[in-house]
Amino acid sequence: MPVPDKKGLKIVDVNVKDVRFPTSLGGHGSDAVHTDPDYSCAYVTITTENGKQGYGMTFTCGRGTEIIVFTIRSMKRFVLGKNAAEIFSDFAGFWRAITNDTQMRWIGPEKGVAHLAVAAIINSLWDLWSRLENKPLWRLLADMEPEDLVSTIDFRYITDVITPEEAIQLLKNKRSGKDERIKLLLDQGYPSYTTQVGWLGYSDELLKELCDKYLKLGFNHFKVKVGRNFDDDYRRCSAVRKYIGEDKVLMVDANQAWTVSEAIEWMKKLAPLRPVWIEEPTSPDDILGHAEISKALAPYGIGVATGEMCANRVMFKQFLQSGGMQYCQIDSARIGGVNEILSVYFMAEKLKVKVCPHAGGVGLCEMVQHLQFWDFASVSGTMEDRLIEYVDQQHEHFYDPCIVENARYFAPKAPGYSTHFLPETLEKYTYPNGTEWQRMIKEGLFPQPDETELLNA
């Protein structure tokens, strides 16, 4: 697919906002480590000379969003004045330049705050490209010629697992049946699981109510947060198993709470409840620790799912090589945006590890559906044992929210990456001067913003 004509596509503005939602008030999103998250994002709008716009974001949990906002502002120099079409024509080169600036890479490289900032910028560029082509992102990716798509990826550091030539051939090999798979996506959507029932901050009464609700909505896969207290975990997981029945699938998520030995022993004791996976059992950086956990739990039929806080494609490579993950959980905002995520899909397919994306935070469900739809159409060609996470919150704030019916994501049809906020959302929830934040601060529901946060005002 040729890149758009460059006329009028000079980037003249890069705007970034700190957008936060007060989810901590209801315990939404709470787990063993993140006990009071306010689901948030750094939200980027790129504008071209002819008025075309692209929207991108990176997910955060409240405090600290201002740091990512500052970093995005410091990265404007890589984008302002550039022609978007020229960026797309050498997207891998642009990606390497923005992630490996000779001075800024010291606070990376390719990880942490800097990489989260990169993801928001890169995601906004892909949204722009999709809008210029008048296609949802997943169709833009699926319709690309293999050589064009692979040209957007920086393969440095991962050619020992997969080369550009192998990735191109993989795409060509999957052309057979591709049109039928796209039709299946359009007609039937893609299966999902719910995490909505399992937040640690929820009461037992709400737990039962939500299990009943999501069973009626057609869900067969339920995830529960664990990791703070074993007796409480066993009681809550037993309750969920009772409510959903023996024929449904249970998963558990410790959000990095345990040491390696704790993870193994804790999960052995939860094994009678038949969880299919333990998610993030230990530090997200401990590749060999995950491999040890995977080996120890295999006889119990429990796999390891991880990746939502994996820093970059190199760490994903090692997780995949080591056997440290049986379920690869890419995150649409954690590593450096779409370009780097595509490389993880190729490595996972080469090494035959299932990809089940992490979602649920602000905009994550909206974004990862595109990536998984593309994977089914063009890369793996299968939905077997693969699911997209679904959490039912913040979708009402988007022009093109994800649509989940009978526990299946239905294909986005509007152009873009589904990341465009409604104007009233920005008016209410831009921190700290949005009308809702001003009201909640005035009522004492939240403290006054500190000095650093006020710099964003």
C-alpha positions as CSV (number, residue, x, y, z in Angstrom):
1,M,0.0,0.0,0.0
2,P,1.6,3.3,-1.0
3,V,1.8,6.0,1.6
4,P,-0.5,9.0,1.3
5,D,0.4,12.0,-0.9
6,K,2.5,14.3,1.2
7,K,0.7,17.5,0.1
8,G,-0.6,19.3,3.2
9,L,0.6,16.6,5.6
10,K,3.3,18.7,7.4
11,I,2.7,18.3,11.1
12,V,2.0,21.8,12.6
13,D,0.8,20.9,16.1
14,V,1.3,18.2,18.7
15,N,-1.0,18.7,21.7
16,V,-1.0,16.5,24.8
17,K,-3.5,16.4,27.7
18,D,-3.5,14.7,31.1
19,V,-6.9,13.0,31.2
20,R,-7.9,11.2,34.4
21,F,-11.0,9.3,35.6
22,P,-11.8,8.9,39.4
23,T,-12.0,5.1,39.3
24,S,-10.4,4.8,42.8
25,L,-13.7,6.1,44.4
26,G,-15.4,2.8,43.5
27,G,-12.4,0.4,43.7
28,H,-12.5,-0.1,40.0
29,G,-9.2,-1.5,38.7
30,S,-7.9,-2.4,42.2
31,D,-5.5,-5.3,42.5
32,A,-2.8,-6.6,44.9
33,V,-0.4,-3.9,43.9
34,H,-2.4,-1.0,42.4
35,T,-4.8,-0.5,45.3
36,D,-6.3,2.9,44.3
37,P,-5.8,3.5,40.6
38,D,-7.4,6.4,38.9
39,Y,-7.5,5.2,35.3
40,S,-5.9,7.9,33.1
41,C,-4.0,8.6,30.0
42,A,-1.6,11.0,28.3
43,Y,-3.7,12.0,25.2
44,V,-2.0,13.2,22.1
45,T,-3.5,15.0,19.1
46,I,-1.4,15.5,16.0
47,T,-2.6,18.1,13.5
48,T,-1.3,18.5,9.9
49,E,-1.2,21.6,7.7
50,N,-4.4,20.7,5.9
51,G,-6.3,20.1,9.2
52,K,-6.1,16.3,9.3
53,Q,-5.7,14.9,12.8
54,G,-4.6,11.8,14.5
55,Y,-5.3,10.8,18.1
56,G,-3.2,8.5,20.4
57,M,-2.7,7.7,24.0
58,T,-0.8,5.8,26.6
59,F,-2.5,4.4,29.7
60,T,-1.6,5.3,33.2
61,C,-3.0,5.0,36.8
62,G,-3.3,8.6,37.9
63,R,-0.3,10.3,39.6
64,G,2.6,10.2,37.3
65,T,0.6,11.0,34.2
66,E,2.0,14.5,34.3
67,I,5.6,13.1,33.9
68,I,4.6,11.3,30.7
69,V,2.9,14.5,29.5
70,F,6.2,16.4,30.1
71,T,8.1,13.7,28.2
72,I,5.8,13.9,25.2
73,R,6.3,17.7,25.1
74,S,10.0,17.2,25.1
75,M,9.6,14.8,22.2
76,K,7.7,17.3,20.0
77,R,11.0,18.1,18.2
78,F,10.9,14.7,16.5
79,V,7.5,15.3,15.0
80,L,6.8,19.1,14.5
81,G,7.6,20.2,11.0
82,K,7.9,16.7,9.7
83,N,5.7,15.5,6.9
84,A,3.5,12.6,8.0
85,A,3.7,10.9,4.6
86,E,7.5,10.9,4.9
87,I,7.3,9.4,8.3
88,F,5.1,6.6,7.0
89,S,7.5,5.9,4.1
90,D,10.3,5.2,6.6
91,F,8.3,4.4,9.7
92,A,11.0,2.0,11.1
93,G,13.6,4.7,10.7
94,F,11.4,7.3,12.4
95,W,10.6,4.9,15.2
96,R,14.3,4.2,15.8
97,A,15.1,7.9,15.8
98,I,12.5,8.8,18.4
99,T,13.4,5.9,20.7
100,N,17.2,6.3,20.4
101,D,17.9,10.0,20.5
102,T,21.5,10.2,21.6
103,Q,20.7,12.2,24.8
104,M,17.1,11.0,25.6
105,R,18.0,7.3,25.3
106,W,19.9,7.7,28.6
107,I,16.5,7.7,30.3
108,G,15.5,4.6,28.3
109,P,16.5,3.1,26.0
110,E,13.1,1.7,24.9
111,K,11.6,1.4,28.4
112,G,10.0,3.4,31.2
113,V,8.5,6.8,30.9
114,A,10.2,7.6,27.7
115,H,8.8,4.6,25.9
116,L,5.3,5.2,27.2
117,A,5.6,8.7,25.8
118,V,6.7,7.3,22.5
119,A,3.7,4.9,22.4
120,A,1.3,7.8,22.6
121,I,3.0,9.7,19.7
122,I,3.3,6.6,17.6
123,N,-0.3,5.5,18.2
124,S,-1.5,9.0,17.1
125,L,0.5,8.7,13.9
126,W,-1.1,5.3,13.1
127,D,-4.5,6.7,13.8
128,L,-3.7,9.6,11.4
129,W,-2.6,7.2,8.7
130,S,-5.7,5.1,9.1
131,R,-7.9,8.2,8.9
132,L,-6.1,9.3,5.7
133,E,-6.8,5.9,4.2
134,N,-10.4,6.0,5.5
135,K,-9.9,2.6,7.2
136,P,-10.0,1.2,10.7
137,L,-6.4,0.4,11.7
138,W,-6.9,-3.4,11.6
139,R,-8.0,-3.1,8.0
140,L,-5.1,-0.8,7.1
141,L,-2.7,-3.4,8.5
142,A,-4.5,-6.3,6.9
143,D,-4.6,-4.7,3.5
144,M,-0.9,-3.8,3.4
145,E,1.4,-5.7,1.2
146,P,3.7,-7.8,3.3
147,E,6.8,-5.9,2.4
148,D,5.1,-2.5,3.2
149,L,3.9,-3.7,6.6
150,V,7.2,-5.3,7.6
151,S,9.1,-2.1,6.6
152,T,7.4,-0.3,9.5
153,I,9.2,-2.5,12.1
154,D,12.7,-2.0,13.6
155,F,14.1,-5.6,13.7
156,R,17.3,-4.6,15.5
157,Y,17.9,-7.0,18.5
158,I,15.4,-9.6,17.4
159,T,16.7,-11.1,14.2
160,D,18.0,-14.1,16.2
161,V,14.3,-15.0,16.5
162,I,12.8,-13.6,13.3
163,T,14.1,-11.6,10.3
164,P,12.3,-9.2,8.1
165,E,12.4,-11.8,5.3
166,E,10.9,-14.4,7.5
167,A,8.1,-12.0,8.6
168,I,7.3,-11.2,5.0
169,Q,7.2,-14.9,4.1
170,L,4.9,-15.6,7.1
171,L,2.4,-13.0,5.9
172,K,2.5,-14.4,2.3
173,N,2.0,-17.9,3.7
174,K,-1.2,-16.7,5.5
175,R,-2.8,-15.1,2.4
176,S,-4.7,-18.3,1.8
177,G,-8.1,-18.0,3.6
178,K,-7.5,-14.4,4.6
179,D,-10.6,-13.0,2.9
180,E,-12.7,-15.7,4.7
181,R,-11.1,-14.8,8.0
182,I,-11.9,-11.2,7.5
183,K,-15.5,-12.0,6.7
184,L,-15.7,-14.2,9.9
185,L,-14.4,-11.2,11.9
186,L,-17.0,-8.9,10.4
187,D,-19.8,-11.4,10.9
188,Q,-19.0,-13.0,14.3
189,G,-16.4,-10.9,16.0
190,Y,-13.6,-12.1,18.3
191,P,-14.0,-13.9,21.7
192,S,-13.3,-12.1,25.0
193,Y,-13.0,-12.6,28.7
194,T,-14.1,-10.3,31.6
195,T,-12.0,-9.0,34.4
196,Q,-14.9,-6.8,35.7
197,V,-16.0,-9.4,38.3
198,G,-12.7,-9.7,40.1
199,W,-11.3,-6.4,41.4
200,L,-9.9,-6.7,44.9
201,G,-11.8,-3.7,46.1
202,Y,-15.2,-5.2,45.4
203,S,-17.5,-6.6,48.1
204,D,-18.7,-10.2,48.1
205,E,-22.2,-9.0,47.2
206,L,-20.9,-7.1,44.2
207,L,-18.8,-10.1,43.2
208,K,-21.9,-12.3,43.0
209,E,-23.9,-9.6,41.2
210,L,-21.3,-9.2,38.6
211,C,-20.8,-12.9,38.0
212,D,-24.6,-13.2,37.3
213,K,-24.5,-10.2,35.1
214,Y,-21.6,-11.4,32.9
215,L,-23.0,-14.9,32.7
216,K,-26.2,-13.4,31.3
217,L,-24.1,-11.4,28.8
218,G,-22.6,-14.6,27.4
219,F,-19.2,-14.7,29.0
220,N,-17.5,-18.0,29.6
221,H,-14.1,-16.8,30.8
222,F,-13.7,-14.9,34.1
223,K,-10.6,-13.4,35.7
224,V,-10.1,-12.7,39.4
225,K,-7.4,-10.6,41.1
226,V,-5.4,-12.3,43.8
227,G,-2.2,-11.9,45.7
228,R,-2.7,-10.1,49.0
229,N,-4.1,-12.8,51.3
230,F,-4.3,-16.5,50.5
231,D,-7.4,-17.3,52.6
232,D,-9.2,-14.3,51.1
233,D,-8.1,-15.4,47.6
234,Y,-9.3,-19.0,48.0
235,R,-12.6,-17.8,49.4
236,R,-13.2,-15.3,46.6
237,C,-12.0,-17.7,43.8
238,S,-14.1,-20.5,45.3
239,A,-17.1,-18.2,45.2
240,V,-16.5,-17.2,41.6
241,R,-16.1,-20.9,40.6
242,K,-19.4,-21.7,42.3
243,Y,-21.2,-18.8,40.7
244,I,-19.9,-19.4,37.1
245,G,-20.1,-23.2,37.3
246,E,-17.6,-26.0,36.5
247,D,-17.9,-25.6,32.8
248,K,-16.6,-22.0,32.6
249,V,-13.0,-20.9,32.6
250,L,-11.3,-19.2,35.6
251,M,-8.1,-17.2,35.4
252,V,-6.3,-15.4,38.2
253,D,-4.0,-12.3,38.2
254,A,-1.5,-11.4,40.9
255,N,-0.2,-8.2,39.4
256,Q,3.4,-8.9,40.3
257,A,2.7,-9.4,44.0
258,W,4.8,-12.5,44.7
259,T,8.3,-13.9,44.8
260,V,9.0,-16.9,42.5
261,S,8.6,-19.4,45.3
262,E,5.5,-17.7,46.7
263,A,3.9,-17.8,43.2
264,I,4.5,-21.5,42.9
265,E,3.2,-22.4,46.3
266,W,0.2,-20.1,46.2
267,M,-0.9,-21.4,42.8
268,K,-0.4,-25.0,43.9
269,K,-2.9,-24.4,46.6
270,L,-5.3,-22.6,44.2
271,A,-5.0,-25.5,41.7
272,P,-8.1,-27.4,42.8
273,L,-10.2,-24.5,41.5
274,R,-8.7,-25.1,38.0
275,P,-7.4,-21.7,37.0
276,V,-6.2,-21.9,33.4
277,W,-3.5,-19.2,34.0
278,I,-1.8,-17.1,36.6
279,E,-1.1,-13.7,35.3
280,E,1.9,-11.6,36.3
281,P,2.9,-13.9,39.2
282,T,6.1,-12.0,40.0
283,S,8.2,-9.0,38.8
284,P,7.5,-8.2,35.2
285,D,11.2,-8.1,34.5
286,D,12.0,-11.5,35.9
287,I,12.2,-13.6,32.7
288,L,13.9,-16.6,34.3
289,G,11.6,-16.4,37.3
290,H,8.6,-16.7,35.0
291,A,10.2,-19.7,33.3
292,E,10.7,-21.4,36.6
293,I,7.1,-20.7,37.6
294,S,5.9,-22.0,34.2
295,K,7.8,-25.2,34.6
296,A,6.6,-25.8,38.2
297,L,2.9,-25.2,37.4
298,A,2.7,-27.1,34.1
299,P,1.8,-30.4,35.8
300,Y,-1.2,-28.6,37.4
301,G,-2.5,-27.5,34.0
302,I,-1.8,-23.8,34.9
303,G,-0.1,-21.6,32.3
304,V,1.6,-18.2,32.9
305,A,0.3,-15.1,31.2
306,T,2.4,-12.0,31.2
307,G,3.5,-9.0,29.1
308,E,1.3,-6.1,30.1
309,M,4.2,-4.4,31.8
310,C,6.9,-5.9,29.6
311,A,9.2,-3.0,28.6
312,N,10.1,-3.8,25.0
313,R,10.4,-6.3,22.2
314,V,13.8,-7.6,23.5
315,M,12.2,-8.7,26.8
316,F,9.3,-10.2,24.9
317,K,11.8,-12.1,22.8
318,Q,13.4,-13.6,25.9
319,F,10.1,-14.4,27.6
320,L,9.1,-16.3,24.4
321,Q,12.4,-18.0,24.0
322,S,12.6,-19.1,27.7
323,G,9.2,-20.6,28.0
324,G,8.4,-18.0,30.6
325,M,5.0,-17.2,29.1
326,Q,2.3,-19.5,27.7
327,Y,0.0,-16.6,27.0
328,C,1.6,-13.5,25.6
329,Q,-0.1,-10.3,26.8
330,I,0.8,-7.4,24.5
331,D,-0.4,-4.0,25.7
332,S,-1.3,-1.3,23.2
333,A,0.5,1.4,25.2
334,R,3.2,-0.2,27.2
335,I,5.9,-0.8,24.5
336,G,6.6,1.7,21.7
337,G,3.3,1.8,19.9
338,V,2.0,-0.2,17.0
339,N,5.3,-0.7,15.2
340,E,7.0,-2.6,18.1
341,I,3.9,-4.5,19.0
342,L,3.8,-5.9,15.4
343,S,7.2,-7.4,16.0
344,V,6.0,-9.2,19.1
345,Y,3.1,-10.8,17.2
346,F,5.6,-12.1,14.6
347,M,7.9,-13.6,17.3
348,A,4.9,-15.2,19.1
349,E,3.8,-16.8,15.9
350,K,7.2,-18.0,15.1
351,L,7.6,-19.6,18.5
352,K,4.0,-20.7,18.7
353,V,2.9,-18.8,21.8
354,K,-0.7,-17.7,22.0
355,V,-1.4,-13.9,22.2
356,C,-4.1,-12.8,24.5
357,P,-3.9,-9.0,24.8
358,H,-4.1,-7.0,28.0
359,A,-6.9,-4.4,28.0
360,G,-9.3,-2.7,30.3
361,G,-7.6,0.6,31.0
362,V,-8.5,3.8,29.3
363,G,-8.6,3.1,25.5
364,L,-6.9,-0.2,25.8
365,C,-9.9,-2.3,24.7
366,E,-10.5,0.1,21.9
367,M,-6.9,-0.3,20.6
368,V,-6.1,-4.0,21.2
369,Q,-9.1,-5.2,19.3
370,H,-7.5,-3.8,16.1
371,L,-4.2,-5.6,16.8
372,Q,-5.9,-8.9,17.5
373,F,-8.2,-8.6,14.5
374,W,-5.1,-8.1,12.3
375,D,-3.4,-11.1,13.9
376,F,-6.3,-13.4,13.1
377,A,-6.6,-12.1,9.6
378,S,-2.9,-11.9,8.6
379,V,-0.6,-13.7,11.1
380,S,-1.9,-16.5,13.3
381,G,-5.1,-17.3,11.4
382,T,-6.6,-18.8,14.5
383,M,-8.7,-17.9,17.5
384,E,-8.1,-21.2,19.4
385,D,-7.4,-20.5,23.1
386,R,-7.1,-16.8,22.3
387,L,-9.1,-14.0,23.9
388,I,-9.2,-10.3,24.3
389,E,-9.6,-8.9,27.8
390,Y,-12.7,-6.8,28.4
391,V,-13.5,-4.4,31.2
392,D,-16.7,-2.4,30.9
393,Q,-15.6,1.1,31.8
394,Q,-14.7,4.4,30.1
395,H,-15.9,3.3,26.7
396,E,-18.6,6.0,26.6
397,H,-16.0,8.7,26.3
398,F,-15.0,7.7,22.7
399,Y,-16.4,8.6,19.3
400,D,-15.9,5.0,18.3
401,P,-16.1,2.8,21.4
402,C,-15.5,-0.9,21.2
403,I,-18.6,-3.0,20.8
404,V,-18.8,-6.3,22.8
405,E,-21.9,-8.4,22.4
406,N,-22.4,-12.0,23.6
407,A,-18.8,-11.8,24.9
408,R,-17.4,-11.0,21.4
409,Y,-15.7,-7.9,20.1
410,F,-17.2,-6.8,16.9
411,A,-15.0,-5.3,14.2
412,P,-14.4,-1.6,14.3
413,K,-15.6,0.0,11.1
414,A,-14.9,3.7,11.5
415,P,-11.5,5.0,10.3
416,G,-8.7,5.2,12.8
417,Y,-7.5,3.5,15.9
418,S,-10.7,4.1,17.9
419,T,-8.8,6.6,20.1
420,H,-10.7,9.9,19.6
421,F,-12.2,11.3,22.8
422,L,-15.5,13.2,22.8
423,P,-15.0,16.9,23.5
424,E,-17.2,16.8,26.6
425,T,-14.8,14.2,28.1
426,L,-11.9,16.5,27.7
427,E,-13.8,19.3,29.2
428,K,-14.8,17.3,32.2
429,Y,-11.8,15.1,32.9
430,T,-8.6,16.9,31.8
431,Y,-6.6,17.1,35.0
432,P,-6.6,19.3,37.1
433,N,-8.8,22.0,35.5
434,G,-11.6,19.8,34.0
435,T,-15.0,20.7,35.4
436,E,-15.4,17.3,37.1
437,W,-11.9,17.4,38.7
438,Q,-12.6,21.0,39.9
439,R,-15.8,19.8,41.5
440,M,-14.3,16.7,43.2
441,I,-11.3,18.7,44.5
442,K,-13.6,21.4,45.9
443,E,-15.8,18.7,47.6
444,G,-12.7,17.1,49.2
445,L,-13.0,13.8,47.3
446,F,-9.4,14.4,46.1
447,P,-6.5,16.5,47.4
448,Q,-5.4,19.6,45.7
449,P,-2.9,18.8,42.9
450,D,0.7,19.1,43.9
451,E,3.3,21.4,42.4
452,T,4.3,19.0,39.6
453,E,0.8,18.3,38.6
454,L,-0.1,22.0,38.5
455,L,2.6,22.5,35.8
456,N,0.2,20.7,33.4
457,A,-2.7,23.0,34.2
